[in-house]
Amino acid sequence: MSRENAEVTERVIDAFNGRDVDAFIQQTPADFEWCPALGMAVQGGSFRGREGVEAYFETLHATWEEVRLVAERVCDLRESVLWLGRIEGRGRGSGVRVDSPMGAVVDFRDGKAWRARSYLDHGQALKAAGLEAETASRANVEIVREYFAATNRRDFASAMDAYGEDVVLVVRGLFPDGTFSGREAVGRWFGDWFSAFDPGYHFELAEVRGFGERVFATARHRGSGRMSGVPVESFTAYAFTVRGGKITRVELYADRVAALSAVGLI
């Protein structure tokens, strides 16, 4: 995939951070349109052309003592670029510091950025770029992370609430092996598992990756046997399915490759 548009976007961001109107205009056509996230647009909702860029920079200077954009992720989508990062700054007069998420979609025509739409929320930027599925993936990843966090703090009510009523647990290569259906059966399996260990038994997440409604995760389990006191450390790979904000399927594997295959990555 070509990185030309991504490189143009990076130069636009550099020009923004340097308040360099000439460098900014070099990357845009005469009819460039800027739809800012900071609520400073003129009537009609955007700034247009060189005069618009100059007016926007003047407004920034009047509002901010300092302000800059910091990139975290730049994705070339062929006819547009998704830019995700943060805006950092300090208000003029108030001295209040700002550090907030910022996202932008930069649309391209003939190698130049003809429009930029910015947002104070990564999810809105993803949606504007047509990546709603990725937005869902991010939400599903957070559901899985919170599920593990609730388990580690022994908030089993919250962990159980993460499951759908018809959740299915599939265990492969671990004991006890098998398939367990329904929230009650799944809760019983995990209850039996945890009863074998001391209260300090916990998960240490290593990887969590979302792919639509599927979430892949790996974790180290650490603790001691409840009766023996013998230290225990093991590895488990997970393939979750999350639908409607609930975990509807959990697959446990002793092998990372098997879990990757279960979520369709290999």
C-alpha positions in Angstrom: 0.0 0.0 0.0 1.3 3.4 -1.0 2.4 5.7 1.8 2.3 8.9 -0.3 -1.0 10.2 1.1 0.1 9.3 4.7 3.4 11.3 4.1 1.4 14.3 2.8 -0.8 14.1 5.9 2.3 14.0 8.1 3.6 17.1 6.4 0.2 18.8 6.9 0.4 18.0 10.6 4.0 19.3 10.8 2.8 22.6 9.1 0.0 22.9 11.6 2.3 22.4 14.5 4.7 25.0 13.0 1.9 27.5 12.1 3.5 27.4 8.6 0.7 28.5 6.2 2.9 28.3 3.1 4.0 24.7 3.9 0.4 23.8 4.7 -0.9 25.2 1.4 1.7 23.4 -0.6 0.0 20.1 0.3 -3.6 21.3 -0.6 -5.5 22.5 -3.6 -7.0 26.0 -3.9 -10.4 24.7 -2.8 -9.1 23.0 0.4 -11.8 22.6 3.1 -11.0 22.3 6.8 -13.7 21.1 9.2 -12.2 21.6 12.7 -13.1 19.8 15.9 -12.5 22.7 18.2 -15.7 24.6 17.4 -14.1 27.6 15.8 -15.4 27.2 12.3 -16.9 30.2 10.4 -20.5 30.2 9.3 -21.1 27.1 7.1 -19.0 24.9 9.4 -15.6 25.0 7.8 -12.6 27.1 6.6 -11.8 27.1 2.9 -8.7 27.9 0.8 -5.7 29.8 1.8 -7.7 32.6 3.4 -9.5 30.0 5.5 -6.2 28.4 6.7 -4.8 31.8 7.6 -8.0 32.7 9.5 -7.9 29.4 11.3 -4.3 29.8 12.4 -5.1 33.4 13.6 -7.9 32.0 15.7 -5.6 29.3 17.1 -3.0 32.0 18.0 -5.7 34.0 19.8 -7.0 31.1 21.7 -3.9 29.0 22.5 -0.6 29.9 24.1 0.7 26.7 22.7 -1.0 23.8 20.9 0.3 20.8 18.9 -0.9 17.5 17.4 0.9 14.3 18.4 0.4 11.3 16.1 -0.2 7.8 17.5 -1.4 6.1 14.3 -1.6 7.0 10.6 -3.5 4.7 8.2 -3.4 5.1 4.4 -6.9 4.2 3.1 -6.0 4.9 -0.5 -8.4 7.9 -1.2 -8.2 9.1 2.4 -5.9 8.9 5.5 -7.1 8.2 9.0 -5.0 10.1 11.6 -5.4 9.2 15.3 -3.5 10.9 18.0 -3.8 13.6 20.6 -4.0 17.4 20.9 -1.8 19.0 23.6 -1.9 22.6 24.5 -2.2 25.5 27.0 -5.0 28.1 26.8 -4.0 31.7 26.3 -5.0 33.7 29.3 -6.4 30.8 31.4 -3.2 28.8 31.3 -5.3 25.7 31.4 -3.5 22.6 30.0 -5.3 20.4 27.5 -4.4 16.8 26.6 -7.2 15.2 24.6 -7.7 12.5 22.0 -7.9 13.8 18.5 -8.7 12.1 15.2 -8.9 13.3 11.6 -9.9 12.0 8.2 -8.0 13.6 5.4 -9.4 13.1 1.9 -7.2 13.2 -1.2 -7.5 14.2 -4.8 -4.7 14.1 -7.3 -2.1 13.6 -4.6 -3.2 16.6 -2.5 -5.3 16.9 0.6 -8.5 18.6 -0.5 -10.5 18.1 2.8 -9.7 17.5 6.5 -12.3 16.6 9.1 -11.2 16.5 12.7 -12.8 15.0 15.8 -12.2 15.0 19.5 -13.0 11.3 19.7 -11.2 8.4 18.0 -14.5 6.5 17.6 -16.0 9.4 15.6 -13.0 9.6 13.4 -13.1 5.8 12.8 -16.8 6.0 11.9 -16.2 9.0 9.5 -13.5 6.9 7.8 -16.0 4.0 7.3 -14.3 1.8 9.9 -17.3 1.2 12.2 -16.2 -2.5 12.5 -12.9 -1.3 14.1 -14.8 0.9 16.5 -16.8 -2.2 17.5 -13.5 -4.1 17.9 -12.1 -1.5 20.2 -15.3 -1.7 22.4 -15.1 -5.5 22.4 -11.5 -5.4 23.5 -12.4 -3.2 26.4 -15.2 -5.6 27.4 -12.6 -8.5 27.5 -10.1 -6.4 29.4 -12.7 -5.4 32.1 -13.7 -9.1 32.3 -10.2 -10.1 33.3 -9.9 -7.1 35.6 -13.1 -8.0 37.4 -11.9 -11.6 37.8 -8.5 -10.4 39.2 -10.3 -8.2 41.8 -12.6 -11.1 42.7 -15.6 -9.3 41.5 -17.2 -12.4 40.2 -20.6 -10.9 39.9 -19.3 -8.4 37.3 -17.3 -11.1 35.5 -20.5 -13.2 35.3 -22.5 -10.2 34.1 -20.1 -9.9 31.1 -21.6 -13.2 29.8 -24.7 -13.5 27.6 -27.4 -15.8 28.9 -26.5 -18.5 26.3 -22.7 -18.2 26.6 -20.7 -21.2 25.5 -17.3 -22.2 27.0 -15.1 -24.5 24.9 -12.0 -25.8 26.6 -9.2 -27.5 24.5 -6.0 -29.0 25.9 -6.8 -27.9 29.4 -8.4 -29.7 32.3 -11.3 -30.2 32.6 -11.8 -30.4 28.8 -15.1 -30.0 27.1 -17.9 -27.7 26.0 -20.2 -26.0 28.6 -23.4 -24.1 27.6 -25.2 -21.4 29.5 -24.2 -18.8 32.1 -24.8 -21.2 35.0 -22.6 -24.0 33.6 -19.9 -21.7 32.5 -19.9 -20.0 36.0 -19.7 -23.4 37.6 -16.7 -24.4 35.5 -14.7 -21.3 36.4 -15.9 -21.6 40.1 -14.4 -25.1 40.3 -11.3 -23.9 38.6 -10.7 -21.0 41.1 -11.6 -23.1 44.1 -8.4 -25.1 43.5 -6.1 -22.1 44.1 -5.4 -19.6 46.8 -7.0 -16.1 46.8 -3.9 -14.6 45.2 -4.4 -16.5 41.9 -4.6 -14.0 39.1 -4.2 -13.3 35.3 -1.5 -11.3 33.7 -2.7 -10.3 30.2 0.0 -10.3 27.5 -2.0 -9.8 24.3 -5.5 -8.5 23.5 -6.5 -7.9 19.9 -9.9 -7.3 18.4 -11.2 -8.3 15.0 -14.8 -7.3 14.7 -16.8 -9.4 17.1 -13.8 -11.7 17.8 -11.2 -11.0 20.4 -7.9 -12.9 20.8 -6.1 -12.8 24.1 -3.2 -14.5 25.9 -2.5 -14.5 29.7 -0.2 -15.9 32.3 -1.9 -17.5 35.3 0.0 -17.1 38.6 -0.8 -18.3 42.1 -0.5 -21.2 44.5 -2.5 -24.4 45.1 -5.1 -23.9 47.8 -4.2 -27.2 49.6 -0.6 -27.8 48.6 0.6 -24.2 48.6 2.8 -25.1 45.6 3.4 -22.1 43.2 1.5 -22.4 39.9 2.2 -20.7 36.6 0.5 -21.5 33.3 -0.3 -20.0 29.9 -3.7 -19.9 28.3 -4.8 -18.5 24.9 -8.3 -17.3 24.4 -10.7 -16.7 21.6 -13.7 -14.6 22.6 -16.9 -13.8 20.7 -18.6 -10.6 21.8 -22.0 -9.6 20.5 -24.4 -6.9 21.7 -21.9 -5.9 24.4 -21.9 -9.4 26.0 -19.4 -12.3 25.8 -21.3 -15.1 24.0 -18.5 -17.6 23.5 -15.1 -18.3 25.3 -12.6 -20.7 23.8 -9.6 -21.7 26.0 -6.5 -23.2 24.4 -3.1 -24.3 25.8 -1.7 -23.4 22.4 -1.5 -19.8 21.1 -1.6 -20.9 17.4 -4.9 -22.8 18.0 -6.5 -19.6 19.4 -5.2 -17.5 16.5 -6.8 -20.0 14.1 -10.1 -19.9 16.0 -10.4 -16.1 15.5 -9.5 -16.6 11.8 -6.0 -15.0 11.9 -4.2 -18.0 10.5 
